[in-house]
């Protein structure tokens, strides 16, 4: 089978996402291509992956339409792994093969970054965009066509950011002027949005079933891949039945994900912790917190961003995912840096609701009051500035602090003060029960 994909990253996510898709497309006979995995950092795991012929077991487990669903796949879509720190020429020679058409990456949010210390003659450049530029330049010198590049890093406009880094290296390294034109004209850097919780090596009985598989991987059933452009003819993901959206603009889909999925987490996290609930699954099995989240979602979040078939279906999938018994998602982990998350994930919904309806919503502002109470009385993990700005200030001062919320929220002072007083006098649980009964 041909090698058609260059993949930067050997971690759990890509193996539970892209490599699974490739395997299924190959298996169904609608695609003919494997991935070569490039280790983006020194000290990675490509050598160990190669020791088991780049094959591994993947288990997908979750809730779909209220039913438990499990799927087991022995993934065989990776042909080989390359450590460019030990085999630089093997890595660079990939540029000589015209069969390669796609480059896919997941090098963490910090991976797409320009590092001026990288040199063109490094073997390899330390940064991921530096390595990519080295490879692309050899491709250009070979007189071959470019690539369709699909970065999966969770940053805004990830394709544009990666292209800009490559162009910056071309200028920094004073490469041929024609190279920059070739980058722009012969390559596609697509902005993408990925969504799947990949839980990695399991802690349950699955590891006993595959004791020799060091790359045993687990993930939820749900998946979503939104890609700017349409390359279905070359990469038939939709034909294979995957939840892939080819689009001209990723941003509306990102808004749905951030406001619904991330917004649901952030609107419940402080309240759940103050109610003594440790995991998302426990919250979904708790009548009180489940009903509070349900009202936040269906009475405030969805009406604000727009109730349509797409948003309703995504909201339904979120509740299934939160109820997944195979994922222990701890609220303490979700609570990290809650202030900045709230300002991006929940606050825009509150403000847009007010603009549409003339009044503030009922339930989401309580999430803000819970957050303030949590920061004043618990042990939040956040910047010292954010913690200090809340712990040592009055409600009015907190809401007026634009460094926290990127907005002046003093208009909400009476409402949030009332909610905070209710939490103080009734306690977190009874306050939630009170607002649901109002």
PyMOL commands that set and color helices and strands:
alter all, ss='L'
color gray80, all
select helices_A, chain A and resi 12-16+18-28+46-51+88-96+128-142+158-172+177-186+206-209+251-274+280-284+287-305+309-322+331-334+338-345+347-357+364-377+384-391+395-400+402-405+410-426+428-437
alter helices_A, ss='H'
color red, helices_A
select strands_A, chain A and resi 3-8+34-38+56-64+67-75+78-82+102-105+148-151+188-190+192-195+217-219+224-228+244-247
alter strands_A, ss='S'
color yellow, strands_A
deselect
rebuild
show_as cartoon
